[in-house]
Amino acid sequence: MKNLSPVGLSELSAGDCLREERVRLGLKQEEMAQIGGVTRNTQGSYERDERRPDTGYLKALHAVGLDVLYVVTGARTPERAGALSDDEEVLIKRYRSIPLDDQKSVRRFLQAIADDVAKSSN
């Protein structure tokens, strides 16, 4: 019979992949739990493979950069040519999740830094 085992998939459990993603995103269990709309205890039970997260939790975390495909299958989502780095993607998703007034403040802050760098390079 033909070998039908998946190729290129992680040997890690879903909980291990979820923990790895939390660390990659720079989040503490409490922070990830809040974003996902669960308690820290529930977050811990997901990471220990005692429970499985629902789609609402995964969608909320996808909005801040969680690689849902990796958590569910163990296979990383392929990157598009010219794609943003993981850090850039997380920054943009977090930026999009904050109120418009705060987005405006972030843009002013970044512009001030860029102006300062331009002055010092002259």
Beta strands, then each sheet from edge to edge (+ up, - down):
end
